[in-house]
Amino acid sequence: MKQLLLGFLMLSLVPWAAATNIEAYDFDSPQQERDYKELTTELRCLVCQNQDIADSNAELAQDMRHKVYRMLKQGKTKQEIVDFMVRRYGDFVRYKPPFDTRTLVLWVGPFLIFALAIFFMLRAISRARRREERAELSEEQINRAADLLEENPSKSTD
């Protein structure tokens, strides 16, 4: 019975094994393989956006990995490959885009948003403190209210 169950389990996993896409590239040198690994971890998957093309299973990432491999086999340098990808997909394809006028928002934007968030948070805190200060009664106001309640106890029960 165990063997039958094990056999059924293995047969049910066959379609999953066939569906996986394993890329095996043959490199001319260990340096070329290192360059491939570096490039595929430096380039961002434009579909996933939080993964590099080495880790992404998206079709675009597969195409980009294959293009990187072909360009390395053609003898292109890492910089030539990065330049090609930037021309084709824009600066966002790089995890570390260069600091220039076109990418200023990518570099400064998060800090600006953080500064604005702190500004609005501090502003809200100060407004809340001012409201609390206005809501508190002074000692004189408390004594006056007590005196008024003692003077007219019959009016409060009507």
N, C-alpha and C positions, 0 to 999 in steps of 0.2 A: 504494500500500500504506500509506504514511504517513497519507494522508487518511482511509482506511478505519479505521485504528487510532485516529486522533484522533476521528473521528466516533463510534466505539464507546465510547471513553473519555468523551466528552461525554454520550452517552446514558446511560451507567451512573451518571453523577453527578446526573442529573435527579431521581431519587427523594430524594437527600440534600438537594438544594436545596429541594425541595418540603416536606421534613420540618422544616426550620428554621422557628422561630417568631420573626418579626421584628415587634416592636411599634413602631408609629409613632403617636405621640400628637400632636395638634394643640393647642397652648397659646394662650391669649388674649394673653399678654404674655411678654417675655423673663424677667421676674421670676418668673412662674409656672413657667417651665421650669427656672430655677435652683433654686427651692424643691423641685421634683420631684426633680431630681438630688441635692440635699442630703438630702432625706428618704430616697430609695432607697439612699443610701450610709450613712445613720445607722441604718437598721433591719436587723436580722439575719434571715437566712433560718433558720427554725426546723427545717427539714429538713437543710440542709447544716451549719449552726451555725458554720462558719468563713468564711462568705461573707455579704456584704450582699445585699439583695434585688435590687440592680441587676445583680450579677454571677451570680446563681444562675439555673439553668434549671429548677428544681423547679416543679411546678404551684402549690404554695402561694406561692412567691415571685412567680410570674406574677399570681396572684390579688391578692396584697398590692400589687404595683405598680399593677394596675388600680384597686384601691380607693383608693390614694393619688391617682392621676390624677383619679378621679371626685370625690373630696372637694375637691381643689384647684379643679376646675371649678365646684363648688358654692360656692366662696368661703371654704372653711374655712382657718384659719391653720395654720401648721406645728405649733404647739403643740397645737391641737385634734386634728390628725391623729395626732401622737405619743401623745397621751392616749388616743385611741380604740384605737390598736394595743396600748398597754400594758394597757388594760382587757380587750381581747380575748385577747391572747396572754401577758400577764405582763411583768415587767420585763426578762426575758431577751431580749426582742425588740430591746432597745436595746443598741448596742455600748458605750455609756457610761451604765449605769444610775445613778440618783441614790444618794447615800450616805445610807441610813437603816436602821432596824432590820430591815426585810424583806430588804434587799440586803447586809447586813453580811457574810454568808458569801462573796458574790461579790467583795467588796472585800478582806476580810481573809484569806480562805481561802488564796490562793496564797502570801502572806507567811508564814502559819502553817505550811504544808506545807514551805516552803523552810527555815524555822527548825528544824523538826523533823528534816529531812533533814541539816542541818549538825550538829545535836546528836548524832544517831545515828552519823554519820560520825566525828565527833571521839571519841565513846565507843568505837567499834570500833578506831580508831587507838591510843587509849591502852591498850586491852586487849591489842592485838597487841604494843605496846612492853613491857608488863609481862611477857607470855609470853616475849619475847626475853630480857629481863633475867634471868628465872628459868632460862632454858635455858643461859645462858652460865656456864662454870665459872670459879671463881677460880683464881689462880695456885697457891694452896695445894692446891686439889683436884687440879689437873693434876699437881703434883709427887708427891702422895700416890699417885695412880693409877700413875704411872711407877714409883715405888718398889715397889708391889705387884706389878707385872708383872715387875720384875727379880728379886724374891725367889722367885717360884714359876714359872719358865719351863716346867717340866715339866708342870704341871697344865693349862696352856693348850693343850698339844698332845694331851692324852688324849682 
